[in-house]
């Protein structure tokens, strides 16, 4: 092959390589019809599922956190000092939630009181104390009105976001992450005061007798929730859907993501807290899906936590958003509304939740208990609403203690509670409130005189305040806390205790007070008293095993994570697993994952490992039907993600690019092989910028001098060429 031919072949090969590179650049992973590419996955809008999850941030560590309730979304039972000012007031003068607090006081006075509240309810010292207690996360309830104001919130919540910014900085400085929880939505998602507005409220009759002239109101029998649409009380369903409200909520999600997407303390978002059980599930799922896509578009590493709508049911949630990364289910588990029971009954109930959580982990994915407490009664003042109560509650007489001094100082209107005043109206369908300076709180637990704690007889029959020699509250609460922590964390992906503090002396609802009483341990939860606390109540110990049909690279990624965590404690056999392949890798990694989870679940390790593992009960035979397959890339049966050829517009670009490269190759070859063409180019005014170039590479590549020297022109032609090159 001549040098000229070799050179031409080199150019042709280069051109073809460029075409291949270009083709690969415009081609990519196949996106099935209706799919949208996101940073770490493909979203399938019609089925609300995902493909190609890269497992960029596996949920390998549990959440051990507390809620910062009552700070940005007011609840009278948490901070009664803010609401004492409304006792004894009449229609249009009382506030029972955040909405009416702003409405009744007006934006200026309400904001003045709220700023004092924000300044004192959550402080840097409290965040530091919580961080040192052993938790790793905070759940922050916020209202949609803080980000997109409406109605009485205009002006009322001025400055709130600055306090949130400060909190996030505190959390980051103490090594805590924060889950932003949209606790309150426009027109209420559940009708409770914790949604910002207790929907379904009306004044009824004036109570006039020789003792009082108080008026009364009604809420619980007519509770309503209008965020999602118009609720039909008679049929307990929705007659229409409010798409404007839904869009408002999606707008709020977008605002929140845009504001906090760069803050290192933000762990993720919960788009709505506790949508009640009547919420149309299909509409709720679509809202969750749309919110998820907003989050993942701009904050791809955030966790996305969805409340179960009081329906922890695998038939409802199993398979929802299948294959989608960084999403989890939130369920709230309380015992305060149970019928009175023995301590053994509460213990068994606490441990039994492990089964429901395990089933949801298996059928849906990560589960977090976003709210729980140690309360075993309904006695906390205003737990069911300001000066109100659920019909039939509390089930037992409550203990009364001196109402606490206001946490924000005595300049707060209505504080301290007047010790000379009896309970004041207005009253709801139930009653709860301060009386002669005393406030109702949770009952004490007493030692069973029979010696048999199974009956609970003495606790049910005894006075609510136990004599010191019979008081067994600390013992019962410590065991109950251990069992709940065990049940929530050793199977699921963690928990948030409700709440971090309470205005009244309520350690069953206050994490800080429970720590001081010794009910909840400070530091590590990896204690035998927690790990083995449910052994007497059930046999539902769980182990972590591999799913089937997992690609080797995903198993190796999990093994690398385990070896990193084990560090110097990894054995030689442990390290050998990383070099295995196929069935040997599956078997070796399966054993390693099971042992690792068993050893470190108490320290917060989850059975996740990038979505390749699953929980199964230890004490039963596992069949093929129990295994979950590796379905990371499934969309429809037989459909897999593959590399595809270019589509029409991409083909057009490739063809045009090929023509351009072909023309360039032909031009170069012609300059080297055709003396007439070479002479034409050198003489043409159009190509003068090239032919007059002084660049040696250009001149040699286009043979501007070679052919001229091999085939000398006449003296007149040479002179003309010299003039052309000179000018």
Phi and psi in degrees as a GROMACS rama.xvg file:
@    title "Ramachandran Plot"
@    xaxis  label "Phi"
@    yaxis  label "Psi"
@TYPE xy
-69.4295  163.415  UNK-2
-62.0523  -37.2601  UNK-3
-65.7469  -42.5205  UNK-4
-65.6049  -41.1482  UNK-5
-62.4683  -41.2652  UNK-6
-64.7563  -42.4897  UNK-7
-63.2573  -39.9127  UNK-8
-63.9366  -36.7883  UNK-9
-60.7513  -45.0283  UNK-10
-63.7121  -41.4775  UNK-11
-64.0129  -42.3815  UNK-12
-63.1497  -42.2258  UNK-13
-61.3113  -43.111  UNK-14
-62.3819  -43.9422  UNK-15
-62.1499  -41.4707  UNK-16
-61.1816  -41.7402  UNK-17
-62.1192  -39.5219  UNK-18
-63.2444  -40.7382  UNK-19
-64.5505  -44.1965  UNK-20
-60.658  -43.6998  UNK-21
-63.2376  -42.1729  UNK-22
-61.3044  -41.2326  UNK-23
-66.2224  -32.2988  UNK-24
-67.8387  -38.1298  UNK-25
-88.83  -21.8974  UNK-26
-84.8363  168.028  UNK-27
-172.094  -156.282  UNK-28
-71.0411  137.164  UNK-29
-62.6076  132.187  UNK-30
-111.322  108.044  UNK-31
-60.4939  161.792  UNK-32
-52.8386  132.071  UNK-33
86.3355  -0.592363  UNK-34
-91.1156  151.955  UNK-35
-132.051  133.414  UNK-36
-82.7852  128.74  UNK-37
-117.616  169.265  UNK-38
-51.7445  -37.9862  UNK-39
-121.329  6.65371  UNK-40
-168.26  173.324  UNK-41
-111.979  128.059  UNK-42
-94.7655  127.712  UNK-43
-102.444  104.477  UNK-44
-67.7687  -40.0705  UNK-45
-65.6679  -44.106  UNK-46
-92.7147  -6.89825  UNK-47
53.0989  50.7231  UNK-48
-132.599  174.204  UNK-49
-131.113  152.419  UNK-50
-121.815  156.645  UNK-51
64.8822  30.0165  UNK-52
-57.7201  122.294  UNK-53
-84.8206  -2.36206  UNK-54
51.4849  49.8921  UNK-55
-65.9634  -33.2099  UNK-56
-135.159  79.0316  UNK-57
-56.8169  145.353  UNK-58
-86.2591  66.5638  UNK-59
-89.463  -9.96946  UNK-60
-124.143  136.532  UNK-61
-74.2544  154.749  UNK-62
-90.7172  129.37  UNK-63
-125.573  97.4616  UNK-64
-139.834  -178.526  UNK-65
-134.157  157.344  UNK-66
-90.1453  143.681  UNK-67
-101.327  57.1827  UNK-68
-72.3986  153.908  UNK-69
82.5534  0.224707  UNK-70
-89.4284  -60.168  UNK-71
-99.1476  -20.641  UNK-72
-120.972  115.103  UNK-73
-76.612  140.791  UNK-74
-136.033  116.795  UNK-75
-53.4481  -33.7373  UNK-76
-71.4107  -25.436  UNK-77
-80.8525  -43.4016  UNK-78
-126.12  67.409  UNK-79
-60.0188  -23.9775  UNK-80
-59.1  -25.9043  UNK-81
-75.6061  -19.9873  UNK-82
-113.835  -4.34973  UNK-83
-58.7232  -28.6454  UNK-84
-63.1863  -14.761  UNK-85
-98.8726  -0.977865  UNK-86
-66.3117  138.23  UNK-87
79.1738  2.82164  UNK-88
-89.4498  165.102  UNK-89
-105.829  -166.679  UNK-90
-58.3618  133.076  UNK-91
79.9164  1.7429  UNK-92
-119.4  -1.8595  UNK-93
-110.813  150.143  UNK-94
-115.323  135.456  UNK-95
-121.862  -1.40635  UNK-96
-162.999  -174.471  UNK-97
-64.7439  -43.1583  UNK-98
-58.6627  -52.0525  UNK-99
-74.7887  -24.6179  UNK-100
-59.7168  -46.0261  UNK-101
-70.9381  -37.7162  UNK-102
-68.8778  -46.7494  UNK-103
-73.3027  -43.7675  UNK-104
-80.1919  -22.4048  UNK-105
84.3303  156.323  UNK-106
-61.2636  -38.2672  UNK-107
-69.9989  -52.047  UNK-108
-69.2438  -40.3164  UNK-109
-61.6503  -42.8852  UNK-110
-66.4258  -35.9416  UNK-111
-62.292  -45.0475  UNK-112
-69.1291  -38.0149  UNK-113
-65.7588  -38.6416  UNK-114
-62.9945  -38.5132  UNK-115
-66.3894  -38.5207  UNK-116
-64.5411  -48.3515  UNK-117
-60.5819  -34.2404  UNK-118
-70.4394  -27.8075  UNK-119
-114.365  -23.095  UNK-120
-74.0102  -40.4905  UNK-121
-120.745  119.841  UNK-122
-125.388  165.294  UNK-123
-62.5968  -36.4317  UNK-124
-63.5511  -37.9987  UNK-125
-67.4934  -43.6264  UNK-126
-61.9463  -39.995  UNK-127
-63.5734  -43.7055  UNK-128
-62.6314  -42.1347  UNK-129
-63.2891  -42.9108  UNK-130
-61.8239  -39.7053  UNK-131
-75.0641  -12.9027  UNK-132
-77.4441  -15.2584  UNK-133
115.173  -1.45139  UNK-134
-78.3858  165.394  UNK-135
-127.486  -0.0172214  UNK-136
-150.253  156.076  UNK-137
-126.478  141.378  UNK-138
-109.91  118.915  UNK-139
-107.859  106.223  UNK-140
-69.7496  129.395  UNK-141
-130.347  163.43  UNK-142
-105.397  146.874  UNK-143
-61.7261  -28.8363  UNK-144
-64.8172  -19.3333  UNK-145
-69.9654  -23.7402  UNK-146
-110.939  -24.238  UNK-147
-146.842  88.3558  UNK-148
-70.1464  154.962  UNK-149
-159.628  158.841  UNK-150
52.4713  -137.671  UNK-151
-68.6584  -9.26307  UNK-152
-74.4491  -18.3197  UNK-153
-58.3294  117.675  UNK-154
84.8914  -25.7289  UNK-155
-67.9954  -37.7269  UNK-156
-105.117  23.8924  UNK-157
-58.237  131.932  UNK-158
91.3691  -9.00385  UNK-159
-62.3261  -41.1291  UNK-160
-66.9766  -29.0592  UNK-161
-65.9251  -36.6894  UNK-162
-68.1624  -36.5949  UNK-163
-63.7391  -42.0281  UNK-164
-58.9278  -42.7853  UNK-165
-64.0407  -43.3277  UNK-166
-58.7724  -45.0024  UNK-167
-60.4992  -38.3989  UNK-168
-66.5755  -41.0134  UNK-169
-60.5442  -47.9583  UNK-170
-57.0278  -45.9608  UNK-171
-62.9725  -39.9503  UNK-172
-67.4253  -23.9521  UNK-173
-104.373  12.5673  UNK-174
75.7097  24.9963  UNK-175
-106.083  148.161  UNK-176
-105.236  159.267  UNK-177
-127.205  127.219  UNK-178
-94.9685  118.307  UNK-179
-82.077  119.657  UNK-180
-115.69  113.133  UNK-181
-76.4104  96.001  UNK-182
-85.1663  -23.8825  UNK-183
-130.856  124.723  UNK-184
-119.176  154.589  UNK-185
-55.2476  127.809  UNK-186
71.1918  10.4133  UNK-187
71.6171  129.026  UNK-188
-92.2168  -6.80041  UNK-189
-148.486  -5.97772  UNK-190
82.2385  -5.97938  UNK-191
-80.172  161.521  UNK-192
-65.8463  -23.1438  UNK-193
-72.3156  -5.18934  UNK-194
-93.0605  5.68561  UNK-195
97.4603  -32.5628  UNK-196
-145.733  118.742  UNK-197
-78.841  95.3552  UNK-198
-79.1989  147.265  UNK-199
86.7431  74.2374  UNK-200
-144.289  133.808  UNK-201
-151.98  149.256  UNK-202
-79.4936  141.648  UNK-203
-112.179  -94.6485  UNK-204
-121.328  158.792  UNK-205
-91.2326  129.265  UNK-206
-90.4265  106.528  UNK-207
-120.165  113.15  UNK-208
-149.731  -170.931  UNK-209
-69.6602  -14.5822  UNK-210
-99.5228  -31.534  UNK-211
-153.604  156.947  UNK-212
-123.042  25.0443  UNK-213
-66.5751  150.404  UNK-214
-100.777  166.272  UNK-215
-128.992  163.549  UNK-216
-136.163  167.309  UNK-217
-127.907  134.838  UNK-218
-136.523  -57.7489  UNK-219
-58.2556  -43.4293  UNK-220
-66.9024  -19.5249  UNK-221
-122.011  24.4555  UNK-222
-54.8516  140.558  UNK-223
-136.186  161.62  UNK-224
-150.185  114.446  UNK-225
-113.486  7.62915  UNK-226
-58.925  -47.9548  UNK-227
-83.6909  -16.3855  UNK-228
160.366  -158.424  UNK-229
-95.3116  120.11  UNK-230
-92.5713  130  UNK-231
-92.3273  104.254  UNK-232
-61.277  -38.6476  UNK-233
-65.8606  -38.3093  UNK-234
-105.632  -0.657969  UNK-235
54.0991  45.7235  UNK-236
-150.263  178.32  UNK-237
-101.502  127.96  UNK-238
-87.4459  -19.1256  UNK-239
-155.131  159.598  UNK-240
-109.721  135.06  UNK-241
-94.9717  90.1398  UNK-242
-71.0119  -24.1645  UNK-243
-65.4835  -42.2461  UNK-244
-64.1092  -41.1998  UNK-245
-62.2787  -43.1424  UNK-246
-65.4438  -37.4586  UNK-247
-57.0792  -44.0494  UNK-248
-66.7484  -39.3795  UNK-249
-65.3805  -37.0239  UNK-250
-61.8339  -40.5461  UNK-251
-63.7244  -42.3149  UNK-252
-57.643  -43.6644  UNK-253
-63.8595  -40.439  UNK-254
-64.1829  -43.614  UNK-255
-62.8528  -45.5254  UNK-256
-60.9418  -45.2982  UNK-257
-63.1307  -34.7652  UNK-258
-76.2355  -37.9983  UNK-259
-113.352  1.95161  UNK-260
-60.3879  -22.6357  UNK-261
-98.5867  1.11191  UNK-262
-85.902  125.33  UNK-263
-68.5227  -16.6175  UNK-264
-83.3675  -19.1517  UNK-265
-76.0851  120.669  UNK-266
-90.9942  -27.7295  UNK-267
166.315  -164.92  UNK-268
-139.086  141.108  UNK-269
-112.2  114.282  UNK-270
-70.6151  -23.7053  UNK-271
-160.136  137.679  UNK-272
-94.5552  130.051  UNK-273
47.9227  56.3861  UNK-274
-63.9244  129.579  UNK-275
-67.3136  169.459  UNK-276
-69.8519  -11.2748  UNK-277
-88.0552  -5.10727  UNK-278
-61.0384  127.072  UNK-279
-56.4975  120.465  UNK-280
-66.691  -35.5121  UNK-281
-66.3476  -39.7557  UNK-282
-67.8607  -40.927  UNK-283
-63.8069  -43.0114  UNK-284
-62.031  -41.4495  UNK-285
-65.1718  -38.2322  UNK-286
-62.5289  -45.0653  UNK-287
-58.108  -43.7608  UNK-288
-63.8743  -47.4093  UNK-289
-63.2407  -40.4669  UNK-290
-64.2909  -38.2538  UNK-291
-60.6914  -43.9101  UNK-292
-66.2531  -35.3513  UNK-293
-62.3838  -45.2592  UNK-294
-63.2838  -47.9422  UNK-295
-70.8956  -20.6502  UNK-296
-66.5608  -41.6491  UNK-297
-116.963  -16.3823  UNK-298
-131.323  67.202  UNK-299
-63.2321  -18.0451  UNK-300
-97.41  -2.05381  UNK-301
-70.2093  146.871  UNK-302
-78.8675  150.546  UNK-303
-127  110.285  UNK-304
-108.748  125.659  UNK-305
-115.862  128.549  UNK-306
-73.0549  146.674  UNK-307
-80.8368  3.50729  UNK-308
60.2227  37.1465  UNK-309
58.4837  29.3649  UNK-310
-136.085  76.8779  UNK-311
-80.3696  79.1442  UNK-312
-132.839  120.529  UNK-313
-65.5305  -24.9188  UNK-314
-68.281  -25.1821  UNK-315
-89.4902  -44.3507  UNK-316
-104.12  -14.8625  UNK-317
-59.4305  125.032  UNK-318
86.1556  -8.46758  UNK-319
-68.6497  131.591  UNK-320
55.015  39.0703  UNK-321
-59.3806  134.896  UNK-322
81.8641  0.0278249  UNK-323
-87.8528  129.111  UNK-324
-77.0684  156.93  UNK-325
55.9429  35.8123  UNK-326
-119.232  150.64  UNK-327
-148.13  160.911  UNK-328
-101.056  135.449  UNK-329
-106.416  129.469  UNK-330
-129.158  145.408  UNK-331
-111.779  126.366  UNK-332
-124.948  108.388  UNK-333
-121.555  152.18  UNK-334
-112.525  -0.105797  UNK-335
-66.091  -23.5172  UNK-336
-100.869  8.5681  UNK-337
-76.0424  157.208  UNK-338
-66.1957  150.525  UNK-339
-53.0591  139.291  UNK-340
-146.927  171.912  UNK-341
-76.4391  166.498  UNK-342
-61.0466  -36.0031  UNK-343
-63.2197  -37.677  UNK-344
-62.5069  -42.8736  UNK-345
-67.7578  -38.6262  UNK-346
-61.674  -46.9868  UNK-347
-63.3647  -40.2155  UNK-348
-63.8449  -41.373  UNK-349
-61.9314  -43.7512  UNK-350
-73.7982  -28.7418  UNK-351
-68.2417  -22.58  UNK-352
-64.1691  -19.9205  UNK-353
-57.1813  -38.1654  UNK-354
-64.9017  -45.8419  UNK-355
-65.5078  -40.1023  UNK-356
-65.8539  -43.6037  UNK-357
-61.468  -40.5277  UNK-358
-64.5929  -41.2597  UNK-359
-69.7321  -36.3007  UNK-360
-59.1612  -38.6364  UNK-361
-75.0978  -41.0323  UNK-362
-91.4895  -26.9694  UNK-363
-112.525  -54.2124  UNK-364
142.772  -155.511  UNK-365
-55.2499  135.916  UNK-366
-123.388  133.858  UNK-367
-122.402  133.608  UNK-368
-85.6757  97.1914  UNK-369
-74.6885  -18.285  UNK-370
-148.095  135.909  UNK-371
-162.884  159.864  UNK-372
-144.724  -177.053  UNK-373
-104.882  8.17009  UNK-374
-69.9217  134.318  UNK-375
-116.431  13.1348  UNK-376
-148.45  176.781  UNK-377
-109.226  28.409  UNK-378
-82.7748  -20.3966  UNK-379
-52.9596  127.117  UNK-380
-57.022  128.794  UNK-381
66.9312  17.7617  UNK-382
-56.299  -33.5526  UNK-383
-105.9  23.7341  UNK-384
121.901  154.178  UNK-385
-58.8928  121.536  UNK-386
51.5816  32.4482  UNK-387
-140.262  173.517  UNK-388
-162.236  155.653  UNK-389
-64.0178  142.751  UNK-390
-55.0054  128.08  UNK-391
89.0023  -1.15238  UNK-392
-114.113  149.936  UNK-393
-73.0557  156.586  UNK-394
-74.9999  -25.9584  UNK-395
-131.395  159.567  UNK-396
-59.6357  145.758  UNK-397
-103.541  156.098  UNK-398
-81.6462  144.586  UNK-399
-115.74  134.934  UNK-400
-130.939  160.756  UNK-401
-56.8439  130.773  UNK-402
-60.2496  137.324  UNK-403
-71.3501  157.902  UNK-404
-67.8912  148.019  UNK-405
-62.4391  130.606  UNK-406
-67.8971  -22.0071  UNK-407
-97.5654  1.62922  UNK-408
106.801  159.118  UNK-409
-73.718  -4.19154  UNK-410
-74.0587  -9.01338  UNK-411
-69.0025  125.622  UNK-412
-56.2741  140.379  UNK-413
85.2327  -0.103328  UNK-414
-120.864  154.871  UNK-415
-71.1774  168.702  UNK-416
-62.6989  134.797  UNK-417
-71.2329  115.332  UNK-418
-71.3472  -6.401  UNK-419
-97.059  -3.98108  UNK-420
-99.9679  135.956  UNK-421
-74.8246  -178.461  UNK-422
-58.8812  133.695  UNK-423
-111.733  148.413  UNK-424
-79.8161  -169.601  UNK-425
-75.0078  157.338  UNK-426
-110.591  147.132  UNK-427
-88.3006  -158.917  UNK-428
-71.5505  -19.3288  UNK-429
-122.036  176.965  UNK-430
-131.108  140.311  UNK-431
-166.151  132.325  UNK-432
170.187  172.352  UNK-433
-71.8868  145.012  UNK-434
-141.127  118.699  UNK-435
52.3153  42.7871  UNK-436
79.8584  4.70191  UNK-437
-111.488  143.35  UNK-438
-123.007  142.07  UNK-439
-74.9796  138  UNK-440
-138.984  -178.692  UNK-441
-62.7899  149.927  UNK-442
-72.4049  156.459  UNK-443
-82.7311  152.501  UNK-444
-94.8147  140.321  UNK-445
-115.68  156.309  UNK-446
-69.8577  137.439  UNK-447
-77.4083  121.403  UNK-448
-64.0314  -26.9358  UNK-449
-75.9107  -13.3907  UNK-450
80.0884  0.0754946  UNK-451
-110.354  101.672  UNK-452
-71.9128  -4.02491  UNK-453
-68.6461  -32.0443  UNK-454
-77.6684  -41.1875  UNK-455
69.2259  12.0676  UNK-456
-60.5059  -47.0376  UNK-457
-67.3614  -35.6028  UNK-458
-65.0936  -39.3416  UNK-459
-70.5713  -36.4151  UNK-460
-92.3684  -18.6499  UNK-461
-75.8925  160.567  UNK-462
-60.1781  152.663  UNK-463
-65.3029  -24.8871  UNK-464
-106.217  115.977  UNK-465
-81.809  141.519  UNK-466
-59.6323  149.559  UNK-467
-54.2067  -40.0344  UNK-468
-74.6798  -13.9574  UNK-469
-108.661  -5.94577  UNK-470
-69.4396  118.05  UNK-471
-119.187  19.2879  UNK-472
-60.665  -47.4858  UNK-473
-59.856  -40.9133  UNK-474
-65.3444  -47.5267  UNK-475
-64.4271  -44.8407  UNK-476
-66.9109  -36.145  UNK-477
-64.8389  -44.395  UNK-478
-65.8961  -39.813  UNK-479
-64.8401  -41.3168  UNK-480
-62.1279  -44.1111  UNK-481
-59.1741  -43.377  UNK-482
-68.9866  -37.8154  UNK-483
-68.4179  -45.4109  UNK-484
-60.7131  -41.6535  UNK-485
-61.19  -47.773  UNK-486
-66.94  -40.1129  UNK-487
-78.0066  -34.3452  UNK-488
-102.31  -30.4035  UNK-489
-77.2455  -12.8826  UNK-490
-114.253  -45.2679  UNK-491
-88.7534  -161.852  UNK-492
-105.083  18.203  UNK-493
119.496  -165.832  UNK-494
-159.592  162.649  UNK-495
-128.202  121.079  UNK-496
-74.6397  141.95  UNK-497
-111.93  110.331  UNK-498
-136.48  175.074  UNK-499
-70.477  -30.3844  UNK-500
-158.347  164.998  UNK-501
-135.056  152.045  UNK-502
-66.2607  -42.6971  UNK-503
-86.6996  168.768  UNK-504
-79.2155  84.7476  UNK-505
-130.353  76.2496  UNK-506
-62.6627  -21.8233  UNK-507
-69.0541  -18.6953  UNK-508
-114.807  -3.42025  UNK-509
-118.305  115.397  UNK-510
-62.3139  -41.4729  UNK-511
-64.6268  -41.7937  UNK-512
-70.2428  -36.935  UNK-513
-63.9483  -36.0788  UNK-514
-62.121  -44.5525  UNK-515
-67.016  -32.026  UNK-516
-80.4617  -8.23795  UNK-517
80.7492  12.7537  UNK-518
-72.9323  -37.3346  UNK-519
-115.187  131.577  UNK-520
-71.2846  146.23  UNK-521
-88.2071  135.391  UNK-522
96.2035  -139.831  UNK-523
-69.8166  141.96  UNK-524
-92.6517  6.90352  UNK-525
-87.3821  55.7951  UNK-526
-108.502  143.842  UNK-527
-55.8271  -33.1075  UNK-528
-63.8786  -25.5296  UNK-529
-92.2906  -47.3999  UNK-530
-56.4245  -41.8688  UNK-531
-105.498  14.7561  UNK-532
-69.1418  -23.1374  UNK-533
-98.807  8.00082  UNK-534
-62.2221  -33.4598  UNK-535
-77.9938  -22.9389  UNK-536
-91.2711  -29.6537  UNK-537
-154.41  174.314  UNK-538
-114.227  21.7555  UNK-539
-91.2329  61.5566  UNK-540
-80.9191  143.659  UNK-541
-117.688  151.222  UNK-542
-126.586  162.114  UNK-543
-107.929  124.044  UNK-544
-129.165  164.216  UNK-545
-76.7776  144.527  UNK-546
-72.5343  176.325  UNK-547
-97.179  159.528  UNK-548
58.7827  48.0976  UNK-549
-97.9483  133.435  UNK-550
-60.0282  145.178  UNK-551
-56.6983  -39.8223  UNK-552
-63.423  -32.0721  UNK-553
-72.675  -37.0947  UNK-554
-66.0298  -42.9386  UNK-555
-62.4935  -38.2503  UNK-556
-60.2216  -40.4533  UNK-557
-67.0178  -40.9148  UNK-558
-62.7151  -42.12  UNK-559
-61.4129  -40.4356  UNK-560
-62.2766  -44.424  UNK-561
-63.815  -45.1843  UNK-562
-62.9907  -35.6252  UNK-563
-64.1717  -42.8518  UNK-564
-67.8126  -39.3799  UNK-565
-70.4942  -32.071  UNK-566
53.2478  -120.238  UNK-567
-75.2957  -10.6345  UNK-568
-88.1373  -6.0963  UNK-569
-68.0939  134.863  UNK-570
-82.1948  169.964  UNK-571
-60.856  -41.0795  UNK-572
-64.3843  -37.5407  UNK-573
-59.099  -44.5088  UNK-574
-71.6703  -26.3554  UNK-575
-66.9369  -26.4108  UNK-576
-58.1282  -35.3454  UNK-577
-60.6623  -25.9105  UNK-578
-95.6444  -0.852031  UNK-579
-79.7652  168.231  UNK-580
-140.953  159.432  UNK-581
58.2936  -136.013  UNK-582
-62.9715  -36.7571  UNK-583
-62.0361  -40.9223  UNK-584
-65.2877  -43.8949  UNK-585
-59.5605  -47.401  UNK-586
-67.0688  -46.195  UNK-587
-66.0125  -42.7334  UNK-588
-68.9732  -36.5344  UNK-589
-60.1272  -44.3698  UNK-590
-64.8283  -41.6439  UNK-591
-64.3955  -42.8614  UNK-592
-65.0526  -43.2391  UNK-593
-61.0924  -46.4205  UNK-594
-66.5909  -40.203  UNK-595
-64.2647  -45.3732  UNK-596
-62.5136  -43.4769  UNK-597
-61.5624  -37.6572  UNK-598
-78.8321  -30.6876  UNK-599
-119.946  5.3499  UNK-600
-62.8296  -30.6838  UNK-601
-68.2086  -19.9449  UNK-602
-94.421  5.68113  UNK-603
106.923  6.63469  UNK-604
-73.4545  138.567  UNK-605
-106.659  162.383  UNK-606
-89.4272  72.121  UNK-607
-123.786  -68.6002  UNK-608
51.404  46.5485  UNK-609
74.8597  22.801  UNK-610
83.221  13.7572  UNK-611
-99.9644  -4.81225  UNK-612
-119.834  165.66  UNK-613
-148.072  155.904  UNK-614
-92.2749  138.827  UNK-615
-138.784  153.152  UNK-616
-67.2529  141.41  UNK-617
-70.137  -38.823  UNK-618
-98.2836  42.7104  UNK-619
-153.116  156.662  UNK-620
-72.0098  136.529  UNK-621
-98.9434  124.578  UNK-622
-105.562  173.658  UNK-623
-60.6839  -30.4822  UNK-624
-67.3437  -22.0982  UNK-625
-77.8632  -20.7881  UNK-626
-77.875  139.112  UNK-627
-96.3783  132.245  UNK-628
-77.5144  165.361  UNK-629
-79.3937  99.8872  UNK-630
-113.752  28.8955  UNK-631
-56.6034  -37.6403  UNK-632
-107.676  18.9776  UNK-633
-82.5935  140.836  UNK-634
-126.674  -61.8171  UNK-635
-129.021  156.664  UNK-636
-53.0738  127.766  UNK-637
85.0895  -2.93057  UNK-638
-102.818  123.055  UNK-639
-127.55  157.865  UNK-640
-71.4531  128.144  UNK-641
-136.58  163.723  UNK-642
-78.2329  132.269  UNK-643
-113.841  162.605  UNK-644
-76.8826  168.19  UNK-645
-69.4681  151.714  UNK-646
-85.0514  -175.145  UNK-647
-56.389  -49.5628  UNK-648
-66.9581  -32.0568  UNK-649
-69.5737  -39.2731  UNK-650
-61.5735  -40.6997  UNK-651
-59.4207  -45.5384  UNK-652
-62.608  -41.4636  UNK-653
-63.5098  -42.8343  UNK-654
-62.8466  -46.7798  UNK-655
-61.4691  -41.499  UNK-656
-64.0096  -39.0805  UNK-657
-63.7344  -41.4381  UNK-658
-61.4314  -43.3253  UNK-659
-61.8186  -46.2367  UNK-660
-64.6154  -41.5742  UNK-661
-61.0076  -43.3872  UNK-662
-62.3489  -40.8933  UNK-663
-64.0097  -43.84  UNK-664
-62.6764  -45.1361  UNK-665
-60.951  -40.1572  UNK-666
-61.071  -46.6506  UNK-667
-65.5938  -45.5097  UNK-668
-61.3459  -42.6375  UNK-669
-61.4333  -39.5778  UNK-670
-63.2  -29.5628  UNK-671
-88.1785  -26.0578  UNK-672
-114.931  -19.5013  UNK-673
-115.435  107.729  UNK-674
-64.0193  -39.136  UNK-675
-65.2492  -44.1817  UNK-676
-63.2138  -41.2142  UNK-677
-60.9024  -43.8217  UNK-678
-65.5941  -38.9515  UNK-679
-61.4927  -44.2838  UNK-680
-62.8402  -44.1985  UNK-681
-67.1915  -26.3525  UNK-682
-92.9812  -17.8907  UNK-683
-73.3516  136.89  UNK-684
-67.9398  -30.9087  UNK-685
-62.7944  -40.601  UNK-686
-92.77  9.61071  UNK-687
-56.6153  -39.1826  UNK-688
-58.3878  -28.4434  UNK-689
-84.9878  -48.8051  UNK-690
-65.8543  -23.9246  UNK-691
-95.8701  3.35252  UNK-692
-61.8819  140.338  UNK-693
-92.4349  -4.26108  UNK-694
-68.7292  122.754  UNK-695
-64.9948  -36.7356  UNK-696
-64.6401  -43.42  UNK-697
-63.5793  -45.4729  UNK-698
-64.2487  -40.9985  UNK-699
-73.4339  -38.3714  UNK-700
-62.8418  -34.579  UNK-701
-101.328  8.13969  UNK-702
54.6334  41.1842  UNK-703
-69.0642  -26.0881  UNK-704
-106.695  -27.004  UNK-705
-62.2658  -52.926  UNK-706
-68.2472  -31.0683  UNK-707
-64.3566  -37.7101  UNK-708
-76.4415  -31.1382  UNK-709
-76.3208  -27.791  UNK-710
-132.204  79.0452  UNK-711
-58.5495  139.804  UNK-712
-83.8653  173.111  UNK-713
-65.4503  163.754  UNK-714
-61.6033  -37.2111  UNK-715
-66.7142  -41.0695  UNK-716
-65.8948  -40.8278  UNK-717
-62.2546  -41.8062  UNK-718
-62.9963  -40.6557  UNK-719
-64.4794  -40.351  UNK-720
-65.6135  -39.0106  UNK-721
-62.7625  -39.9316  UNK-722
-64.4454  -40.6153  UNK-723
-62.822  -41.912  UNK-724
-74.3595  -27.6917  UNK-725
-72.8261  -38.3062  UNK-726
